[in-house]
C-alpha cells in the first residue's frame, strides 16, 4: 500500500480561509480526477485542517507568525501525531505529502509571512460574520495592509512533518495547476 497525505483544502475548497474562488474549485476537481485514476495500491489521507481547528472558518488571511502566536505549534503536533500513528500502523511502502504553496501551515517550500505584532487579531471574529462577497474584498485589503509576503520555507505543519517523517514532499501551486498536477502524476507513478 502507498499513501498520499494531502492538505484537506485541496480536495474540499471550503476550508480555504476566505471561502473558495474559481481556482480552488478547479484544483479540487483536478485532484479528485487524478485520485480516481489511481490504482488499488494507493490510499488517501486528508488530515484535519490545522487552521480550521485553531481559528475556525471563515477567517482572515494570516501569516505563519500570527498563527504561531495563536498556538498553532501545539495544533500541528497533534495532527502530526495522528499522521504518525497511521504511518506506524499501516506501514505504507511509499508516502507522498502534498501541501499548498504559500500556506502558513501547509506550505512545503513556500509560506506566507507577516509581522505578528502589527496584525489585527480582532479581524478573526469579524470575518466570521461577513458574507462571501465582503470576505473576498476584505481579504485583499488585509493582505495589502499588513504586508504579507511569500517566503521560502515550510508552513508550520509541514515543518513538523518534514522533521518527523520520511517521504516525498510536494507543493501544489494553485497559480500553476497544470504543472502541479503533472508533477504529482509523475511522483505517484514512479
Protein Blocks (a to p, Z undefined) as FASTA:
>chain_A
ZZddddfklmmmmlpmnbpafklmmmmmmmmmmmmmpcfkbccdddddfklmmnopcddd
ddfklmmmnopmmmmmmmmmmmmmmmmmnopabdcddddehiaklpckbccdddfklpcf
klmmmmmmpcfklmmmmmmmmmmmnopacdedddfklmmmmmmpgcddddddfklmmlmm
mmmmmmmmZZ
